[in-house]
Amino acid sequence: QVQLVESGGGLVQAGGSLRLSCVVSGRTFILYRMGWFRQAPGKERELVAAFSRDGSTNYAGLVKGRFTISRDNAVNTVYLQMNSLEPEDTAVYYCAARSSPLSVTYDYWGQGTQVTVSS
């Protein structure tokens, strides 16, 4: 099994920055792809950013150039640096991971961390 624990959410003014962290534990060697998702009230969960074991990275169009996903293997942590935050970025942010390179379904999820951007 794999456990994901997010932290770093909070309240920030528009234009500000936050860095989310996701500590990964358990059978981390089975993981192929990791990503950050978000879900705003009344909306579906959406992919924000993700990277694969082969090094490929992708971002949602709305956050490209403002958000950066990164990892520190030494501490088994994945980060999401969020700059130039907008009220529309307000959501619960989830860290997720999947083990299969073929499936689009993420197998493991964190509990989520709330990000609120005030105007």
C-alpha positions in Angstrom: 0.0 0.0 0.0 0.9 3.6 -0.4 0.0 6.5 1.9 -0.2 10.2 0.8 -0.4 13.0 3.3 -0.8 16.6 2.1 0.0 19.8 3.9 0.6 23.5 3.2 -2.9 24.7 2.3 -4.3 27.9 3.8 -5.7 31.3 3.1 -3.8 33.7 0.9 -4.6 36.9 -1.0 -4.8 37.0 -4.7 -1.3 37.3 -6.2 0.2 35.4 -3.4 2.0 32.1 -3.2 1.7 28.8 -1.4 3.6 25.5 -1.5 1.8 22.3 -1.0 3.6 19.2 0.2 2.7 15.5 -0.2 4.7 13.0 1.9 4.6 9.6 0.2 5.2 6.4 2.3 4.8 2.7 1.8 5.5 0.9 -1.4 6.7 3.9 -3.2 8.7 1.9 -5.7 5.5 0.7 -7.4 4.4 4.2 -8.3 4.5 5.3 -12.0 2.8 8.6 -12.0 2.0 11.3 -9.3 -0.1 14.3 -9.6 -2.0 17.1 -7.9 -5.7 17.4 -8.4 -8.2 20.0 -7.1 -11.9 20.2 -6.6 -13.8 23.4 -6.2 -17.3 23.6 -4.7 -19.9 22.4 -7.2 -17.2 21.4 -9.7 -15.6 18.1 -10.7 -12.2 17.1 -9.6 -9.6 18.2 -12.1 -5.9 17.4 -12.8 -3.6 20.4 -12.0 -0.2 18.9 -12.6 1.5 15.5 -12.8 4.7 13.8 -13.6 5.7 10.3 -14.6 8.6 8.0 -13.8 9.9 8.6 -17.3 10.3 12.3 -16.5 7.3 13.6 -18.5 5.4 16.4 -16.8 2.1 18.1 -17.7 0.0 21.0 -16.4 -3.6 22.1 -16.8 -3.8 25.1 -19.1 -5.1 27.4 -16.4 -2.1 26.9 -14.1 0.7 26.6 -16.7 3.3 29.2 -15.9 2.1 29.8 -12.4 2.3 26.3 -10.8 5.3 24.0 -10.6 5.3 20.3 -9.6 8.5 18.9 -8.2 9.8 16.1 -6.0 12.5 15.4 -3.5 13.2 11.7 -3.5 15.5 12.1 -0.4 12.4 12.9 1.7 9.8 11.1 -0.4 7.9 14.4 -0.9 6.1 15.9 -3.9 5.5 19.6 -4.0 3.2 22.0 -5.8 4.5 25.5 -5.9 1.7 27.9 -6.6 2.4 31.5 -7.6 0.2 34.3 -8.7 -2.8 32.7 -7.1 -6.2 33.8 -8.2 -9.6 33.4 -6.5 -10.5 30.8 -9.1 -7.7 28.6 -7.6 -9.7 28.2 -4.5 -10.3 24.4 -4.0 -9.4 21.4 -2.0 -6.1 20.1 -3.4 -5.4 16.4 -3.5 -2.2 14.5 -4.0 -2.6 11.3 -6.0 -0.6 8.4 -7.4 -1.0 5.5 -9.7 1.1 2.4 -10.3 0.2 1.5 -13.8 1.6 3.3 -16.9 -1.4 2.2 -18.9 -4.3 3.1 -16.7 -5.7 6.6 -16.3 -7.1 5.8 -12.9 -5.2 7.0 -9.8 -5.1 4.3 -7.2 -4.0 6.3 -4.1 -5.3 9.6 -2.8 -4.4 11.9 0.1 -7.0 13.4 2.4 -6.8 16.9 0.7 -5.8 20.3 1.8 -7.9 23.4 1.5 -6.6 26.4 -0.5 -8.5 29.6 -0.3 -7.6 32.7 -2.3 -9.2 35.9 -1.4 -9.7 38.8 -3.8 
